[in-house]
Amino acid sequence: MTDEIKQILESHGDMLKSQGETLESHGKMLESNVEVLKTHGEILESHGEQLDLIAMKVVDHDEKLQQIKENMATRADIDNVTNILDRIVKLVEKKDQELTFVTHDMKNFEDRVEILEKDVNTRIKPALGLI
């Protein structure tokens, strides 16, 4: 029976050795997987930082877009300004025409005054003995 027990013990020893080797192999695989998981964790952390940056940019852009919406002229605003400018241009054109007529009338008036001054100086003053 001792030989039989020795054989069983040797068989169990061989099985234990085989299972030990399997466990050792699994341990190495676990270590390798842990390294891969660490790398994946670093990548995820980097992606998290990138997502934070993107989120901040989105918030910043939303704020800028809101400011643009609040300060932007609408089509109605532009139409209103255009209508006012059209009326101003018409008034300026009318005043320019009036100025042209006034200038022409003033020239005629100055010509008439020169004629009258000439008559006063050449005919009336001498007739009255003022020259």
Sequence and secondary structure as in RCSB ss.txt:
>XXXX:A:sequence
MTDEIKQILESHGDMLKSQGETLESHGKMLESNVEVLKTHGEILESHGEQLDLIAMKVVDHDEKLQQIKENMATR
ADIDNVTNILDRIVKLVEKKDQELTFVTHDMKNFEDRVEILEKDVNTRIKPALGLI
>XXXX:A:secstr
 HHHHHHHHHHHHHHHHHHHHHHHHHHHHHHHHHHHHHHHHHHHHHHHHHHHHHHHHHHHHHHHHHHHHHH   H
HHHHHHHHHHHHHHHHHHHHHHHHHHHHHHHHHHHHHHHHHHHHIIIIIHHHHT  
